[in-house]
Amino acid sequence: MNNSRSMETMKLHEAFKDHFLIGAATNPWTLKKQSELLKNHFNSVTAENEMKFVSLQPSENEFTFDNADLMMSFAKENGMGVRGHTLVWHNQTPKWVFEKQDGSPIDRDALLMRMKSHIDTVMKRYKGEIYAWDVVNEAVSDKDDEILRPSKWLDIIGEDFISKAFEYAHEADPHALLFYNDYNESVPEKREKIYKLVKSLKEKDIPIHGVGLQAHWKLENPSLDLIRQAIERYAELGLKLHITELDVSVFEHEDNRTDLKEPTTDMLERQAERYGELFQLLKEYSRDITSVTFWGAADDYTWLDNFPIRGRKNWPFPFDEHHKPKQSFYELIKVARS
Ligand code: HXH
């Protein structure tokens, strides 16, 4: 039973069923090309782009739900959960949101109304079908001398744009779990800013139920130790933790090689070991961590192709370009069984 054939038939989400949901970000292309893989190994999906503000409301009161609905039906047909991503963010939000007809900036009350109307329309459409929403994405700054990231939301509304978003979200769907989501979540300086922000929301009785750790990780960084410290710190808040956008880049940040046609043996071995260590850790904290979503599913499509280095392909997932399990997959199954 413990040979690789039996492991090959093992489903990721079944292997971790006693620990957390296993999710994948999808888009209309991967829903087609990766549908068998998605159905087999995942029991949760997130729209990579299709539920972002610009995708759902490209111009005022003109909602375009087709692509989002497509993923919702896929999830329903296959008995999968859905994580919503994302309602309030500084990126992929159209300019009209912040402007009057003449292009001049709108005032605080008008922007709060647009925020509420967007959150209301989107969350009510999928009420009861989305178990958790990333209500606010990436509001914390990466700079040491700055707490909140400069944005039009912050500019026009002020610091309470965050608490308002959570209040509107809770009104729209009182049963949805509401998350604050961010990247560089394991960097100590930023970790502490995220911790303080979420703590202050809790102290004001703002309806927030969890912290989303994006987990865009690399082979060596962040260290396992820093990831553990981040998990422990956020867990202190008494909230749920979701790993929301997991991938393990085979490149360190400064590696700008664009000539690799396939990952090296070294990369694949190290990635497998890294996935093993990571899931061992996540499993250890599965009382706090209830959902683990990859930001994709297999190496034929990743947002890391061309980012942050143009012309560089990446191979960040446990399944290869042909959707076959990589060494990383077998390490995950090993950890799940241990
Ligand atoms: C996530 N941002 C988003 O939450 C998700 O919606 C999107 O689909 C992909 C990733 C991660 C991110 C944050 C900052 C960032 C890049 C990605 O900014 C950088 C710009 C240049 C170099 C490094 C980071």
Residues whose N, C-alpha, C, O or C-beta is under 5 A from the ligand:
A	BS01	HXH	E48 Y183 P308
